[in-house]
Amino acid sequence: MLFNEYVRPNAVIEQAAIAVHKITPERVETAPAFGELLPRLTDVLNGRTLVSSYKADFDRGVFERELVRHHGDPAAAGL
């Protein structure tokens, strides 16, 4: 199963990231925030393993930070 969405970040997109990924602030300004996608993402990932091969350490940090932001604490986020 594939979940492919742009997410409106809660941070400035660095120029170096724009150069690599070509994702500009304009492209994500109307994208949903992480919390808006979380119910759908939870359904997609429930009982599955998430695999991220490019910058996995970065991706994990983003997921953990956003889950804590959404749920309020690491225990509630399941971390």
C-alpha positions in Angstrom: 0.0 0.0 0.0 1.3 3.5 -0.8 0.5 6.7 1.1 1.8 9.6 -1.0 0.9 13.0 0.3 2.4 16.4 0.7 2.3 17.7 4.2 2.3 21.3 5.3 5.3 21.6 7.5 5.3 23.4 10.8 8.7 24.8 10.0 10.6 26.8 7.3 11.7 24.7 4.4 15.5 25.2 4.1 16.8 26.2 0.7 19.1 23.1 0.6 16.0 20.8 1.0 14.2 22.7 -1.8 17.2 22.2 -4.0 17.2 18.4 -3.4 13.5 17.6 -3.3 12.0 20.5 -5.3 9.3 20.9 -2.7 8.7 24.6 -2.3 6.7 26.5 0.4 4.2 27.3 -2.3 3.7 23.7 -3.2 2.7 22.7 0.4 1.0 25.9 1.6 -2.5 24.3 0.9 -1.4 20.8 1.9 -2.9 19.3 5.0 -1.0 19.5 8.3 0.2 16.2 9.9 -2.6 16.2 12.4 -5.2 16.3 9.6 -3.6 13.3 7.9 -3.1 11.3 11.0 -6.4 9.4 11.1 -5.9 8.3 7.5 -2.2 7.6 8.1 -3.1 5.5 11.2 -5.6 3.4 9.1 -3.0 2.8 6.4 -0.2 1.9 8.8 -2.2 -0.1 11.4 -0.7 -3.6 11.6 1.9 -2.8 9.0 5.6 -1.9 9.0 6.7 1.5 7.7 9.8 1.4 5.6 11.8 4.6 4.8 15.1 4.0 3.1 16.2 7.6 2.3 17.1 9.6 5.4 15.3 7.2 7.6 16.8 8.8 10.8 15.4 12.2 9.7 12.0 10.7 8.8 11.8 8.9 12.1 12.6 12.1 14.0 9.9 14.0 12.0 7.3 11.3 12.7 8.1 11.2 16.4 8.1 15.0 16.8 4.7 15.3 15.0 3.2 12.4 17.0 4.2 14.0 20.3 3.0 17.4 19.0 -0.4 15.9 18.1 -0.8 13.6 21.2 0.9 15.9 23.8 3.4 13.4 25.2 5.6 10.4 24.1 3.5 7.8 26.0 0.3 8.9 24.4 2.0 8.9 21.0 3.0 5.2 21.5 6.7 6.1 21.6 
